[in-house]
Amino acid sequence: MDILIELGEAPAEEVRRRLPAAPSYSAVRAMLAKLEAKGLVHHTERDLRYVYAPAVPAGEVRLSAMRRLVKVFFKGSLAQAVVGLVNSGDELSAEELDRIADAIAEARTRKEGS
């Protein structure tokens, strides 16, 4: 999905070339067919080949992936996920820390307002 989101659209061979340890062409076609069956991608026919594109907005895909990440790796705890990501060892700039603090403050305000 991330390849299609980045490119906007691509034939299966282009998706295959961009995957690490590129699987077979037929494996990529099967994966794209599964994503299409789930309604995540769609295809058009161009020059006798299928060209695939995301069927859902990138933000929706991102949110779904984040929810799965929290559920699978952090036992459903958003707090553990945030703390884990902040403490991952990657350096955060002062601006990034401010954005995180602002998002937490906004969430706290919404929670107190409800």
N, C-alpha and C positions, 0 to 999 in steps of 0.2 A: 504494500500500500504506500509506503513512504516513497518509493521510486516513482510511482504514478502521481503522487501528490507533488513531488518535486518537479517532474517533467510536464505534468498536465495531461499528457497522453503518450502512449508508446506501444509499439507492437511487442509481442511476447519475446522476440529475440533481443530487443533492446533491454527489456526487463531482465532477461537471463544474463546478459553481459554485465549488468550493474550489480548483480548479486555476488556476495562473497562466496568463493568456492562454487562457482556457477554450476547449478544442477543441470540435468538434461533439458532439452527444449520441451520434451513431452511432460516432464515434471512441472515446468513453469506453466505450460498450458493448462495442466490439471489444477494447479494452484489458482490460476486466474479464473478458471471455470467455477471453482468452489467459491471464490470471492464474488463472482457474478451471481451465483445461485443465492448467496446471502444478501444480495442487493447492494454490495459495497462498491462494485465496479460495473461498468457496462462497456459494450464494444460497438464499434462501427466497422463496416467493411470498406477497405481502401486498397486499391491495386491488388486485389485477390488475397488480402490478408486482413486479419482482425487487428484493429487498433483499440487498445483498452484505455479507459479513463476512469477516474474516481466518480462514483455515483452519489457520494455524500460529501459535504463540505469538509475541508481539512480540520477545522475546529471541532467538528463532531467526531471525527476519527481520533483526534488527539485526546479529547475528553474521554472517549470510550477506552482508549489505550491506558490512560491514567487511572481510570476506575479499575481496570483489570490488574494493573500493576499494584495498586493499593490492596486489592482483594487477595491477590496471590502471594505477594512478597511481604506484606505488612499486616496480614490477618484482618484486613478491613479497616485498619486504623489510619486515618488521614494524618493524625498528629505524628504517629511513628514514621510515616512516609516523609513528611516535611522535615522532621528532625534528622532522619536518615540521609535525606538529600543534602541538607545544609551541612551536615557533618561528614559528607562523603570524601573529604580530602581535597576537593576541587576548590581553588581559590575563588571567592566571591568578591567582586568589587564593592566599594562603598555604595555605588548606585544600585547594584543588585540587592544588597542588604536592605537598602532603603525601600526598594520596591516590595520586597518580602514583608518588611515591617508595615508598610502602608496597606498591603493586602490583608494582613492579620488585623490591623486596626479597623479596616472597613468591615471585615467579617465580624469582629467583636461588636461594632456599632449596629450592624444588622441584627445580630443575635439579641442584643439588649433592647432593640426597638420592637422586637416581635413578642 
